[in-house]
Structures are given as C-alpha cells and as structure tokens.
Amino acid sequence: MSDEEKIERVRSIRAELGHPVIDAEGHYVEYAPALASFLAEEGIGDVFTLYADASCGTGTLGVERLAPDQRDQGQAVRGPWWAIPAESALDIATAMVPGLLYERMEAIGLDYAIMYGSAGLVFPHVRDEKHRRGACRALNRYAAEIFGPYADRLTPAAVVPLHSPEEGIEALEHAVLELGLKTVLIPSFVERAVPGDRGHPHRVWFDGYGIDGIHDYDPFWRRVVELGVSLAAHSSTMGIGFRRSPTNYAFNHIGHFAASGEALAKSLVMGGVTRRFPALRIALLEGGVHWAVGLLGDLIAHWEKRNIEAVRRYDPSRIDTARVASLLEQYGPTLTARGGVAIGVAAGAFAQAGPFDDFEAMRVRSAEEIVDLFVPSLAFGCEADDPLSSLAFDRSRVPEGRPLRALFSSDIGHWDVPDMLEVLVEAHENVEKGWMSRDDFRDFVFGNAARFYSEANPRFFAGTVVEQAVVRELARGPA
C-alpha cells in the first residue's frame, strides 16, 4: 500500500470519529550532536561512559564486543539493538525533528502528542549522582528548546531522577518552574546497592518509593500535586530477574515494561501513596493494561483473604491437633508408620511470627475502596497494536465493573512502529474487530487522556489545538 493510500485510510477513520486523537506517548530520538552540546554545558563530555554507568535494566552496553567468557554467569545482558525503523528516512527524521512531526501530525492521525525522550529511559538510572542530575537537566533543556515552538500540538515530558526526594524536587522545580514543562517522567524504581556489597554490581535491591523504601517520598508527591504535574514511568527491567539473557534481546524485552509498571503500581497503592495523595496522577507506559487488570484483581483477592481480620483464620494455634492426629491415624498409616503422630511439630512449622497487616497503609474496608485507590490515580499506556487494550473497558471482567484508564500510546520513534502512518489504523482495529465500542475507543484515544492530564492540571491543554474539545469532553462528566 502506498503512503497516499495509507493517509487516505487514516482520513477515513478520522472522519468517523468526531473527536480528536491524543497520543499519550510518542518518542523522540535525540539528535546526538545537539544533545552532546547540552550535556557538555552540564559538565558531561563522555556520553559513552554516561550510558555505560546506567544501572541494570537496560542491558549491557557493547555486549556483542565482550569475549564469550565475559558474557557468561550473568555478567552481561543483551539489550536493544537495531532499535529504529531504518527503512523510512522520513520517519527517522520525524522522530528527531519536532517541526517535521508537527507537519505530519494530520497524516499520522494525531491532533496532540506527549513526547518522551529515548535517552530519558536511561538518564534517571545513571549511578553517578552528579552525572545523573546533569544528564537529566541537559535533556530537559534540550526538550524545552526544540519543542517550544510547537506547544499547541506537542509537549515533551521532563525527566526527573528520584534517588532521593530532594533530588526529585530540585529537578521537578527546575523543569516546571524554569523550563515550563508540564508533565514528568520518573524512573519506575531506584536500584540501590545492598549495604556492604558495593563491589558486586548485581547485589542490588529495587526501591519502588512506597513499600520498604529508605526515604520518605511524601515531600516529592506533595510537590508534584502542588505544581499540578502529571507523572509517567516506564523504566526498563532488562537484566533484572529472569530477563538476563546475554544473547537474546527479545527474550529480555517481552513484558519488561509491564514488570516495572506492576512493581511501581503495587508499591504506591499498598504503600498508601494513592490514599495520602488522591490527586496524584501516574501513567504507567508501554506495558499495556492487561497486567493492571490482573494486579487489581489480585489486590482485592489477597485483601479479602488476608486482611488483618480474615488472616486470623490461618492462625496455627487454631488447628485442632487432636482431630488431625485422629484422621492421620485413620487414613494415613503409611505416614504415621514413618513419622509417628506429631501434629504439634507440623503445625509449628507454619507458626512463625504474626499476625501482620499487609494492607495497613491502604486503610481499606472493602473491595470497592481498593478500586478507589487504584483506578483514578493510575493510567496505562497501550501501544496501537496491543490486542488486549480492550480488556480495560470490559465491564464484565474488570474488578467491580470499573474500567481502567487505558491511554492510546503510539510509541512512534521506536522499532515497535515500523511505519508511523499505521498507528491509528492499528488502534482502530479494536473497533473493527468488535473488541471496543465506539464510546470505548473515544475514551481510549481521547477521553481518558483529556481527563487524566486535566485532573492534575486543569490548564494542561490551554492554548492547544484540542483545548475546546477537551472542555466539551470534561463537561460530559466521568467516563
């Protein structure tokens, strides 16, 4: 199919919609020579060293150049390779140059887009504090400068490192108050060295800000709400857990954004962050929404069976050891012949300490309250070709019948999108295949994003081409 035919297909879809399309996550690819000048102004001259110092999650830089024995025993992880759509010079340039993307928005089928830097996935995870802060600051200055003339259709997300709340607040205030950026990407986690093991790069643990963290991040969340900023996160987990292949990028890549999204969402909800800061809005990007439906269901199921009252039914002291012994003697002579009848010993193996209230910070009394802590605060970026995006809208299957906030996220600029002209067409297949209703699709590509960003900042869309459409959408009431 020619480009002209693809564009006509996009136009035919747009003609049926009657509402704008908001892309909640496109990617720009930094033009390296220009970015290098911003980095140099922050005192960073060796860009290769900067990338190599990123914590695990992105793979091992230059893994293909390592000797075989250096790739064994978990010493190296295959990360991204051939990661841009190389067949289209137009798409490559579009990902680099905001002015060209601005010109092509109508052809691609987009009215407005939030754009995330590619280096932004790496810079918040740089281990060296000075370089981490400087690199994020440089990228934010770069983004503010190159996207500034196109603010009615494009807005770049700032990148804020979060190894401590103080670090986060400083970067946040610079990005918002000085550079004028209005949405922020944070790392999904902070990799921290196990005390006493700093010489072993893989002896680390992952801090998700809400559960078991070493800092109180409430000052950061509070400042985010005060400044009217929406957050996003989608850190890589390649090299973490089971995603440690030294040879296979696809093996490491599949599901890795969903893994970091689940960890962050679970930490924030169970850590009480969404209860203490109900106005906080966080989008968990590029992992789809299917895992979020499962996570919400699991939170409810675990709470129902293990809340501080219900968990007492598992108290080993409640075991009727005499009755169990009698049944063992009657039905398990083979077992008792070998081990005798020692139910007290067997029961003691499960005693340990307790009870503990795993849900104390959530302070909930019903499944509905759990949903209230989850659904309004969190949104989920779904790529155009994700066949499970529709699950967010299936009221017969989502917990308590409350649709989740799935956001259309094109991911233009990365290999996931070999042709920018196909993203809206792929997303619309949800309607054509009967997986989404037209109203669901409206929420997916417009309504959910309009509400999500406006709830954090009522003037988020002021001065944009979608401003009046957003005003009308919000007047329609909640989805």
Number of C-alpha atoms within 10 A of each C-alpha: 5 7 12 11 11 16 18 13 18 22 17 12 15 19 10 9 13 10 17 19 24 25 27 29 25 22 23 27 21 19 13 10 9 10 19 20 15 20 23 15 13 17 14 19 14 11 15 9 13 18 18 17 19 22 23 24 24 24 27 24 19 13 18 15 9 12 9 10 8 13 19 13 9 12 16 22 28 26 26 18 9 8 10 19 19 12 10 13 10 14 24 18 17 21 25 19 17 22 16 14 22 21 12 16 17 16 19 21 24 21 21 24 24 18 27 26 24 16 18 27 21 25 26 28 29 23 20 13 14 12 20 24 23 21 31 26 24 23 23 26 20 23 25 20 11 14 18 17 13 15 18 18 21 24 23 28 26 32 35 28 29 25 24 15 19 15 15 23 21 15 22 30 17 18 24 19 12 10 17 13 23 23 26 23 27 24 25 29 26 23 22 18 16 15 8 8 11 12 9 10 13 18 14 18 12 16 20 21 24 23 17 12 14 12 13 13 19 15 12 19 22 16 16 25 18 13 15 23 25 24 26 28 24 25 28 27 26 29 26 20 9 11 22 25 21 24 16 14 18 14 17 27 20 14 19 22 22 25 19 25 30 20 17 24 26 20 21 23 24 23 22 20 23 26 22 16 16 15 19 23 25 25 27 29 28 25 23 28 29 21 17 28 16 14 18 24 19 13 18 21 13 14 22 16 14 19 20 15 12 11 17 16 12 14 13 17 14 10 14 12 18 13 11 15 18 12 12 17 16 10 11 13 14 11 12 15 10 8 9 13 20 13 16 16 10 12 16 11 9 12 13 8 6 9 15 12 14 14 18 13 18 19 13 17 11 11 17 14 14 23 21 15 22 24 15 19 25 23 26 30 28 29 30 26 20 17 16 15 26 23 21 25 23 17 13 11 14 19 21 15 13 18 20 28 27 33 33 32 28 29 25 29 27 22 15 16 19 17 18 24 24 21 23 24 22 17 23 21 15 22 16 13 9 10 19 21 15 16 13 22 22 18 22 27 25 25 27 26 23 25 22 22 23 21 20 24 20 14 13 20 22 16 12 17 16 20 16 13 17 23 16 10 19 16 9 10 8 9 15
